[in-house]
Amino acid sequence: MRVVEGDSRVRVTSGPWSPLAAVREVVASGQEDPFYVMDIGEVVARYNHWREVMPRVEPFYAVKCNDEKLLVSTLAALGCGFDCASRAEMQLVTGLGVAPERIIFANPAKLASHIRYASAAGVLTMTVDCETELYKILQCMPHAELVIRIRCDAESAQCPLGMKFGCDPVTEAPRLIKLAAVLGLQVVGVSFHVGSGAGETAVYARAIRHAHELFRLGTAAGHAMRLLDVGGGFPGNAHTSVREVAAVINASLEEHFPSRDVRVIAEPGRYFAAAAYTLAAMIYAKREVPAKEGGEPHTMYFINDGVYGSFNCVLYDLQHVVAQPLEVENSRPEACSVWGPSCDALDCVLPAARLPAQRVGGWLVFRDMGAYTLPVASPFNGFPVPTVRPFVDEQLWSMLQRMWPAELPQWEAESPPASPPRAESPPLSEYPAPESPEPPLRPASPLGPVFVECALK
Ligand SMILES: *Cc1c(COP(=O)(O)O)cnc(C)c1O
């Protein structure tokens, strides 16, 4: 095996392990900069779960959510399709050996140069939601297979998308379908996105009903309607499930699209990425703020990743992040705030939290950080974007490597160093912890209790 990039060394483990244990191992090896532990097994488990609960719906991973190569490669190896929004995303995915038939160019407003790239790469399927886009495609790629993106918003969503994309399914979409027929363009289906982090499942039923009506209109206009794309919006955090939304989608498909001649795809982003990444950031400074007017004293913790880095998700994706101290202290939780490293006062990760007293050199761990974090992070002010430390079980790893398309880079495996066993500390009940405890660790997990006094170096 060869190393393709500095970050591509995969830690191969045997027996159960947990992201927290992995964080401890990396910290014990002397790490000072922020980093992610990436759980390849979580991605595989989520892919399998999806196939189990929605066997008819082929997932096309939305690359914009997290374009990290190992994540995309793992999904490629599993046979996943991809939703790409730009030339660079198509290049990334085709560069990993994914056939163009497994890609949908799902950006309704496309640059002409990107359409020409899609045409050259053989990516035929693309979404549209307005007339000018039809004329653009007529010029650049008249043989494209078009999917009409309609608007159907969830009642609530972490990031609504309807104000930017999607035409009205009743007043606009029928006209687009007819115009495409007049122009000699082929419409093959309908897509929608109910909003990222959708707070409602019934919306998928409403949208599928609209799509059914448009399939009828499309067929009447002479189009060969054969693709339904139910978009994204699925939950991705640990301890969330797609079972409920799968039941809604499966039932709607049986009602409105019973024929297996219609291919059904989805564009999950968050679902595959969020839970697979755990972020660890180090407390490198702290400031005690005395109590004011009978209030509580307050500690400001400064960590080495902030809103210009991974925590851009707090600003852009309106994520609610939860800090979990790596070292379990037995002291009571106290009022505190958590700040990023830049010299910008906006760089606040948690304005009001409660944590047991932390020391400089301690680490805070943040779960479910894989969605809409890394691709947006910048090294603003000279603070590096966290690196990714992938972990995978040895059996899964050898299975994945057999599935890896030949074109994929061979990731180098790195065996963890032997170190004394240490039991996982239970989460403290006083601070927010995952709803269910970490899975049990095998006794000989490679953990080292080494302590790095970073700030004193
Ligand atoms: C962002 C996006 C997705 C992914 O959405 P999630 O809510 O992360 O699943 C899917 N499709 C399109 C067109 C998108 O823009």
The ligand as a Tripos MOL2 file, in Angstrom:
@<TRIPOS>MOLECULE
LIG
   15    15     1     0     0
SMALL
NO_CHARGES

@<TRIPOS>ATOM
      1 C1        -27.6310   20.2340    0.3080 C.3       1 LIG1
      2 C2        -28.3750   19.3790   -0.6220 C.ar      1 LIG1
      3 C3        -28.6430   18.0410   -0.3040 C.ar      1 LIG1
      4 C4        -28.2660   17.4050    1.0130 C.3       1 LIG1
      5 O1        -29.1800   17.7450    1.9890 O.3       1 LIG1
      6 P1        -29.1530   17.0650    3.4390 P.3       1 LIG1
      7 O2        -30.2330   17.7930    4.1480 O.co2     1 LIG1
      8 O3        -27.8070   17.2720    4.0050 O.co2     1 LIG1
      9 O4        -29.4730   15.6380    3.2700 O.co2     1 LIG1
     10 C5        -29.3040   17.2820   -1.2320 C.ar      1 LIG1
     11 N1        -29.6830   17.7890   -2.4140 N.ar      1 LIG1
     12 C6        -29.4470   19.0730   -2.7650 C.ar      1 LIG1
     13 C7        -29.8670   19.5470   -4.0870 C.3       1 LIG1
     14 C8        -28.8020   19.9080   -1.8660 C.ar      1 LIG1
     15 O5        -28.5840   21.1830   -2.2040 O.3       1 LIG1
@<TRIPOS>BOND
     1     1     2 1
     2     2     3 ar
     3     2    14 ar
     4     3     4 1
     5     3    10 ar
     6     4     5 1
     7     5     6 1
     8     6     7 2
     9     6     8 1
    10     6     9 1
    11    10    11 ar
    12    11    12 ar
    13    12    13 1
    14    12    14 ar
    15    14    15 1
@<TRIPOS>SUBSTRUCTURE
     1 LIG1         1 GROUP 0 **** ****
